[in-house]
Amino acid sequence: MPALAVDAAAPVAHAFAACDASPRFAAPLLGPAAVVVAAAAAEKPEMAAWSADLSSALYNVDGWGAPYFFVNDDGDVAVRPHGAATLPGQEIDLAKVVARAAGARSGGGLGLALPLLVRFPDVLRHRVETLNAAFDYAVRSTGYAGRYQGVYPVKCNQDRYVVEDIVEFGAPFGFGLEAGSKPELLLTMSCLVARGSPDALLICNGYKDLEYVSLALIARTMGLNTVIVLEQEEELDIVVEASRRLNIRPVVGMRAKLRTKHAGHFGATSGEKGKFGLNAAQILSVVAKLKALGMLDCLQLLHFHIGSQIPTTALLADGVGEAAQIYCELARLGAAMRVIDVGGGLGIDYDGTHSAETDMSVAYSLEEYAAAVVAAVGRVCDRKGVQHPVICSESGRALVSHHSVLIFEAFSATAPASNMMDPATAYLLDELTDDCRNDYRNLMASAVRGDFDTCGLYADQLKRRCAEQFKEGVLGLEHLAAVDGLCEIVARGMGAAEGPRRYHINLSVFTSLPDMWAIEQLFPIIPIQRLQERPAVDGVLSDLTCDSDGKVDQFIGGRSSLPLHELPSHGTRGYYLGMFLGGAYQEALGGLHNLFGGPSVVRVSQSDGPHCFAVTRAAPGPSCADVLRAMQHEPEVMFEVLKQRTTDDGATAAALARAFGSMPYLSFDAEEAAAMSSAESSGMSSDSEGSAAGAAEDDDEEWEFMRGLTV
């Protein structure tokens, strides 16, 4: 340790007691948000100048949001429900949607608690139509003799209205569904029978038992075009047995395990070591068995899956070409081949870079994807002299990712670091032990000289020495805080950037953003309003759960912090953020960590009203009673047990009932709090006969309320 000649008896000068650190040291390093702000200020010295366009560029909204999301002139994120075909006056302002959904009923709002999931069925319709249009153009422009007929894999989002919308919007295209389990098969059967095109395919994937296969065969008797895809060789025996029992001839497909695969997380399900599929020997074995049974004509579909988020059309064409060769070989062997199912893999540009460098983006458009698939299949079939098959895809992620936005609130944030030493605590430095005071003097002398390397060494030594003496009981907590504050000021004076501030969000990462936690998937997250203001704070997000993993500290663009605004000074309400492109998988994968349930949900359609939208369906999120019941608790019994311990005339019981009926998330509704306070005051104000009667009525209302609680 470098040493300086210091008189231990000399008094300590409180160099930071009442002065700003910045004049003494070099300017601090700028964080990411501050860099953008500084760059804008260099062009516009008044610094106050900021615009919605600058925010759009900062968050790369045009990169990941096109053609559906943009920043409007009011500084709010808005939605173009019909994509590029959206007309002026049809754009939907997300801030106005939140105001309508979360606003008090007395003011015309719906009174829904946040977090809030906003679904846009018009976006979903546009995605279905755009996917089919892309393949239709590829077919027509290349002279392909077959057609495209896709299916939606319901595992991506099994919500009833999402599935029903896709079937309805896809009916003109013969668009079908894919199931991977028995409950998914039941819902796909029901939806296609009620709403689907008679030409739609019902693809049955996943592991199968006799009951699953029997359901699929029964679906054929209902007029559905069910195809049972063999994921394993032994599943053929189950299909044959069920077919004989029910006397229903099946239509069978098989999933091929390709040699082609791509790197990265999403490629792990592809290649020779993939979870599903038959290798070359198993494919030949199935063909031989079907031929021996006189059922080779039942084999009509080949399915494969290169992997989700296929990064390039070159890799796509390679895999599709390999599968097309297998398809042609099956036709040569005598199978009545009709459909080639290219599976999933049509990727989403989550970070807006339009590149193949990470799992968060893809280097092609939807149109380029369709063109690559059609060209690869046509090229192989022409070479082999095989009739062009129907091309099917299971492009679930690409269909539903854009259609919903998760909106949540930041309700508090850590305070910004101060450049001033608190005079009220600075005197504590005088009370340090001699060795700590020596470190302090050496630290100050190095700082004054501008010897920042030595300064940092002394600061670290001072903190370590004080921490040890605190553990031994020599120093108090106040001394430790004073030394920590001093060292932070010195660090900033030396040019160390202030770390990101922590914004606390009314959300569970595990429930609503499970892929962020589980596989480090990134989704665009930005404020949905105030984007005409400079976002000068670098922040990270911390959720409500009692878990250190309940945070978001990685963002698109390689950021480890997110540019944010200061929270409103008038209170903790009103700073809303949106998570975009999360319409696939997140709802089904979310759990109940800390018993936080799902969000409230609204369906918002474009309309000709004053705000360009109408809320066509609204549902509050699961209540405390709902999530307790999901874990086998009995809220009604719990309520009664707790009620027996109350001692007032009904106000406490009413509060308990409200607690069971409320969402698990934090509530900052001032109107609701005032009403609760008023109700509690009136409930405790009198012991008259009238009050007793009122309490009895409250009791009846409570039980009615409890009986109305549903999962």
C-alpha positions, 0 to 999 in steps of 0.5 A: 500500500502506498504510504504518505507522511501523515501526522496521526495527531493532526485534526481531520479536515472534513473535505466533503462535509459541505461541498459537492464532489464534482468540482474537485474531481473529473466529470463522472462517466455517463451511463447509456441513457445519459450518453444519448441525452448528452449527444442530443444536447450537443446538437441542441445546447438548450438540453431541454429539447427532446422529442418523441422521435428521439425516444423512438430511436433510443428504444429502437421502436421502429426496429422491433415494433414495425408495422404495429407499434410506434411513438405518437406525437403525444409521446405515447406508444400507439398501436397500428391494429391493421399494420401498414394499412392502418389509416390516420384516426385508427391508431390506438394510444396505449396510455388511453387504453390504460386510462380506460381499463384502470380508471375508476368506475365512477369516472367511466373506467373499468376499475381493473387492477394492474398488471394489465394484458391488452390483446389486439384481435385486429393485430392477430387478424393481420398476422394471420392474413399476412402469413397466408398472403406471403405464402400465396405470393410465393406459390404464385410467383414461383409457379408452385403447383401445390398450395399453403395450408397452415396450422396454429400450434395452440401450445403458444397461447391456449387462451380461448379467444386467441384460438377462436380468433385464429380459427375464425380469421383463418377460415377463408384460408383453410387454416387449422390447429395443432395439438400436443396433448389430450386437453389441447386436442379436445379444445382444437376439436371443439373449436374447429367443429364450431368455427373452422373451415371444413378443409382445415387440418388438425395436426396431432403431435406429442407423445400419445397413448391409446386415449389420445389416439382414440380421440384423434380418430373420433375427430375424423368421424366428426368431419375433421381432417385429423392427422396423427403424427408419429413422434416415436416408432412404437406409437404406430402400434397404438394407432393400429390398435385404436383403429381396429377397435374403433373401425376408423381408418387413420391418416398418419404422418411421421416426424423426421429427425433431420441432420440439419440443425442450428446453433443457439438455445432454440436449436437444441430441439433439432438435429439427430439428438432432438427430443422427437422424431424418427431417424432414417432406419425408424422411418423405413421400419414404419413404412415396412410395417404399414405396408405389411398391414395394408395401410401404407396409403394412410401415411400422407404427411411428413413433419419436421422441426429445425428449431425455433427462431431459425436465424437465416433463410440459408439454414431454413432452405437447407433443412427444408431441402433435406426434409423434401428429399425424405418426402420424395423417398416416402412417395417413391416407397409407395406412401400416399404423400400429400402434405409436408409440414415444415413445423415452427421456426418462423422467427421474431425480431425481438431486438429490432436488429434484423440479424442472425447474430443472436437468438433475439432476431432473425435475418429475414422477413416473413415474405422471405421465409415463405419464399425460401420454403416454397422454393426449397420444396419445389426444387427437390420435388421437381428434381425427383419428379414428385407432385408438389405437396401441400405446404403446412407450417406451425408458425405459432410464435410469429402469429401471436407474439405481436397481438398482446402488450403487458402493461405494468407500473413502476411504483417506486425507485431507489433515490439518486446518489448524492454528491454531498456529504451530510453535515449531520453525519460527517462528524462521525469520521472524527470518531474512527479509530486511529488506523481508519483515520489514517486511511481517511487522511491518505484517501483525501490527500490522494484525491486532492493530488488527483492520484485516482489509482491510489485514492481507490486503494485507500477507499477500499482499505478504509471500507474493509477496515471499518467493516471489520471493526464494525463486526468487532463492535468497535464502530457503530452502524452510523460510522459504517454509513458515514464511511460508505457515503464518503467512499461513494462520493470519492468514487463518483469524483474519480469518474466512476459512473453511478450504477443504475437505479432500481425501479420497483415494478408491480409485477411478478417476473416468474408469472408474467415474464417466465422466459426472461427468468428461465432462458434469458429471453429478451423482450422489448420493454419501454415506458408507454408514455412521457416519451416526449421527455428526456429519459435521463435515468438508467434503471433496472427493474425489480419485481414484487417476489421474495426472490433475487431472480425476480428482476430484469437487468438485461435489455434488448440492444445489449443494455444492462440498464433501461433509460427511464424517467423520474417517477412522478413527483405528485405520487407513486401512480402513473409511470407505466411500462409495456412489455411487447412481443410476449404473446407467445408462451408467457401466459401458459408458462407463468407460475404462481411464485409467491402466489402472484397470479396472472394479470387483468385482461382486456380485448381492444378492437379498433373502432370509429369512436372518439378514442379509436378503440373499444374494449370488447371484453374485460376480465380482472386478474385472479384474486387472492382467493383464486390463487389460494384455491389453485394450491388446494386451499379453501378460501371460504373456510379460511375466511370463516376461521379468521372471521371468528377471531374478529371482535368488532361489528363487521368492519374487520370481516368486511376487510378480510372479504375484500382481501380475499377478493382482491388481486395479489398485487399492490393497490394504490387506488386512492378512491378505493382506499378512501372508500375502505376507510369510510366503510371501516369508520362507519362500521365501527361508529355505532353499536346501535340496533341499526348498526347491528342490522347493517353488520348482518347485511354485511355478513350476507354480502360477504358470503355472497361475495365468497361464494362468487369467488372462482378460479 
